[in-house]
């Protein structure tokens, strides 16, 4: 059966935009399994339960686990995760020091997606670009740090050999929900008759997710809106 592995960043983006309720129907349409790892569960539920600010979001996410929308992958991934952590965090060097790029939860999810040959849902830009375009990520770090970055080519070669997955973001999930008509209740006309509500809905989805952590650019948003005919 096909599967999708979620990083904490994607679920947080959906939560902050009140879109978690879409996941059960998206899973039904996907006709597969949605997974998170133990490390991601800790980030999304266990730690926030000690915070008054994020406790409500944690309880809402916990409900998705109780109703089996999201499953926790229980098998140990420590060995593979540590191996990839070492590869990735010894990949880019600036001023004779390697840059720490990722943490355990991100890499554990990446390991699981690769193991299951699953789609990896992640909003965080660094890990997405590591998989899709590491040389462009190097260029971004050079601009940000104003210094020359070198790449450990042996590690990069091994990373490319070991990781072969498809990645999507909460923005793509939002657009799928829109195309399936799961948000059509938000385009009901009343006092907003002067607006193109379908355009405003797409714009609202993409900008809402972008401003809450999804790594989608303004140019990409504009391209999506042109493609949709707005």
C-alpha positions as CSV (number, residue, x, y, z in Angstrom):
1,X,0.0,0.0,0.0
2,X,1.2,3.5,-0.8
3,X,2.1,5.8,2.0
4,X,3.0,9.4,2.9
5,X,5.4,10.4,5.7
6,X,4.8,13.8,7.4
7,X,7.5,16.0,8.9
8,X,6.3,18.2,11.8
9,X,6.7,21.3,9.7
10,X,3.9,20.4,7.3
11,X,1.4,19.4,10.1
12,X,2.2,22.6,12.0
13,X,1.6,24.7,8.8
14,X,-1.8,23.1,8.4
15,X,-2.6,23.5,12.0
16,X,-1.8,27.2,12.1
17,X,-4.2,27.7,9.2
18,X,-7.0,25.6,10.7
19,X,-6.7,23.0,7.9
20,X,-6.1,19.8,9.9
21,X,-9.7,18.8,9.3
22,X,-8.8,18.2,5.7
23,X,-6.4,15.3,6.5
24,X,-9.0,12.5,7.0
25,X,-10.6,13.2,3.6
26,X,-7.2,13.6,1.9
27,X,-6.2,10.3,3.3
28,X,-9.4,8.7,2.1
29,X,-8.8,10.1,-1.4
30,X,-5.1,9.1,-1.3
31,X,-6.1,5.5,-0.5
32,X,-3.0,4.9,1.5
33,X,-1.4,5.4,4.9
34,X,-0.2,8.6,6.6
35,X,2.8,8.2,9.0
36,X,4.8,10.2,11.5
37,X,7.8,9.0,13.4
38,X,8.3,8.9,17.2
39,X,10.5,12.0,17.0
40,X,7.9,14.0,15.1
41,X,5.2,12.9,17.6
42,X,7.4,14.2,20.4
43,X,7.7,17.6,18.6
44,X,4.0,17.8,17.7
45,X,2.3,16.4,20.8
46,X,4.5,15.4,23.8
47,X,6.5,18.7,24.1
48,X,3.6,21.1,23.3
49,X,1.4,19.4,25.9
50,X,3.6,21.2,28.4
51,X,3.0,24.6,26.8
52,X,-0.2,26.6,27.2
53,X,0.4,28.3,23.9
54,X,0.5,25.1,21.8
55,X,-1.5,22.6,23.9
56,X,-4.7,23.0,21.9
57,X,-2.9,22.3,18.6
58,X,-1.3,19.2,20.2
59,X,-4.7,17.9,21.3
60,X,-6.1,18.4,17.8
61,X,-3.2,16.5,16.2
62,X,-3.5,13.8,18.9
63,X,-7.1,13.2,17.8
64,X,-5.9,12.5,14.2
65,X,-3.8,9.7,15.7
66,X,-6.7,8.4,17.8
67,X,-8.9,8.1,14.7
68,X,-6.1,6.5,12.7
69,X,-5.8,9.3,10.2
70,X,-2.1,9.5,11.1
71,X,-0.2,6.4,12.3
72,X,3.0,6.4,14.4
73,X,5.7,4.3,12.9
74,X,7.0,2.3,15.8
75,X,10.0,0.5,14.5
76,X,13.5,1.7,15.3
77,X,15.2,3.9,12.8
78,X,18.1,5.1,15.0
79,X,20.9,3.5,13.0
80,X,19.8,4.8,9.6
81,X,19.0,8.2,11.1
82,X,22.4,8.6,12.7
83,X,24.1,7.6,9.5
84,X,22.2,10.3,7.5
85,X,22.6,12.9,10.2
86,X,26.4,12.4,9.9
87,X,26.3,12.6,6.1
88,X,24.1,15.7,6.0
89,X,25.7,17.7,8.8
90,X,29.1,17.1,7.3
91,X,28.2,18.2,3.9
92,X,28.6,22.0,3.7
93,X,31.6,23.7,5.1
94,X,32.0,27.4,5.8
95,X,35.3,28.9,7.1
96,X,36.7,25.4,7.9
97,X,33.6,24.4,9.9
98,X,30.8,22.1,8.8
99,X,27.3,23.6,9.0
100,X,24.7,21.8,11.0
101,X,21.8,21.6,8.6
102,X,19.2,19.3,10.1
103,X,18.0,17.7,13.3
104,X,16.9,14.2,14.3
105,X,13.2,14.5,13.7
106,X,13.6,15.8,10.1
107,X,16.1,13.1,9.2
108,X,14.2,10.3,10.9
109,X,11.2,11.2,8.7
110,X,13.4,11.3,5.7
111,X,14.7,7.9,6.5
112,X,11.2,6.5,7.0
113,X,10.0,8.0,3.7
114,X,13.0,6.5,1.9
115,X,12.4,3.1,3.6
116,X,8.7,3.0,2.7
117,X,9.3,4.5,-0.8
118,X,6.8,7.0,0.4
119,X,6.1,10.6,-0.5
120,X,7.7,13.0,2.1
121,X,5.5,15.9,3.2
122,X,7.9,18.6,4.5
123,X,7.6,22.4,4.5
124,X,11.1,23.2,5.8
125,X,13.2,24.5,2.9
126,X,16.6,23.1,3.9
127,X,15.8,19.4,3.9
128,X,13.7,19.8,0.8
129,X,16.5,21.4,-1.1
130,X,19.0,18.9,0.2
131,X,17.0,16.2,-1.7
132,X,16.0,18.3,-4.7
133,X,18.8,20.7,-5.4
134,X,21.8,20.7,-3.0
135,X,23.8,23.0,-5.2
136,X,21.1,25.7,-5.1
137,X,21.0,25.3,-1.3
138,X,24.8,25.9,-1.2
139,X,24.2,29.1,-3.2
140,X,21.6,30.3,-0.7
141,X,23.9,29.7,2.2
142,X,26.6,31.6,0.5
143,X,24.3,34.6,0.1
144,X,23.0,34.3,3.6
145,X,26.4,33.9,5.3
146,X,28.4,36.1,2.9
147,X,31.1,33.5,2.7
148,X,32.3,30.7,0.4
149,X,30.7,27.3,1.0
150,X,32.4,24.1,0.0
151,X,30.6,20.7,-0.5
152,X,31.9,17.4,0.7
153,X,31.5,15.7,-2.6
154,X,31.9,12.2,-1.2
155,X,29.0,12.8,1.2
156,X,26.9,14.4,-1.5
157,X,27.4,11.4,-3.8
158,X,26.5,9.0,-1.1
159,X,23.4,11.0,-0.2
160,X,22.2,11.1,-3.8
161,X,22.7,7.3,-4.0
162,X,20.8,6.5,-0.8
163,X,17.9,8.9,-1.0
164,X,15.3,8.6,-3.7
165,X,11.9,10.1,-2.7
166,X,9.2,12.5,-3.9
167,X,8.6,15.6,-1.8
168,X,5.5,17.8,-1.4
169,X,4.6,20.7,0.9
170,X,1.5,21.8,2.7
171,X,0.9,24.2,-0.2
172,X,0.4,21.2,-2.6
173,X,-1.9,19.5,-0.1
174,X,-3.9,22.7,0.1
175,X,-4.2,22.9,-3.6
176,X,-5.3,19.2,-3.8
177,X,-8.0,19.9,-1.3
178,X,-9.1,22.9,-3.3
179,X,-9.2,20.9,-6.6
180,X,-11.2,18.2,-4.9
181,X,-13.8,20.7,-3.7
182,X,-13.0,20.1,0.0
183,X,-13.0,23.9,0.6
184,X,-15.9,24.9,-1.6
185,X,-17.9,26.0,1.5
186,X,-15.5,29.0,1.7
187,X,-16.7,30.2,-1.7
188,X,-20.3,30.7,-0.8
189,X,-21.4,34.2,-1.7
190,X,-23.1,36.6,0.7
191,X,-21.5,39.9,1.6
192,X,-18.4,39.2,-0.5
193,X,-20.2,39.3,-3.9
194,X,-17.6,41.8,-5.3
195,X,-14.8,39.3,-5.0
196,X,-13.7,36.4,-7.1
197,X,-13.9,34.0,-4.2
198,X,-12.2,31.1,-5.9
199,X,-9.2,33.3,-6.6
200,X,-9.2,34.7,-3.1
201,X,-9.4,31.1,-1.7
202,X,-6.4,29.9,-3.6
203,X,-4.5,33.1,-2.7
204,X,-5.5,32.7,0.9
205,X,-4.5,29.1,1.1
206,X,-1.0,29.7,-0.4
207,X,-0.2,32.9,1.5
208,X,-1.6,31.6,4.7
209,X,0.7,28.6,4.5
210,X,3.7,30.6,3.3
211,X,3.4,33.0,6.2
212,X,3.2,30.1,8.7
213,X,6.3,28.3,7.6
214,X,5.7,26.7,4.1
215,X,8.7,27.3,1.9
216,X,6.8,28.5,-1.2
217,X,7.9,31.7,-3.0
218,X,5.8,34.6,-4.2
219,X,6.8,33.7,-7.7
220,X,5.4,30.2,-7.2
221,X,2.2,31.5,-5.8
222,X,1.8,33.8,-8.8
223,X,2.5,31.0,-11.2
224,X,-0.1,28.8,-9.5
225,X,-2.7,31.5,-9.7
226,X,-2.0,32.1,-13.4
227,X,-2.3,28.3,-14.0
228,X,-5.7,28.4,-12.3
229,X,-6.7,31.1,-14.7
230,X,-6.8,34.0,-12.2
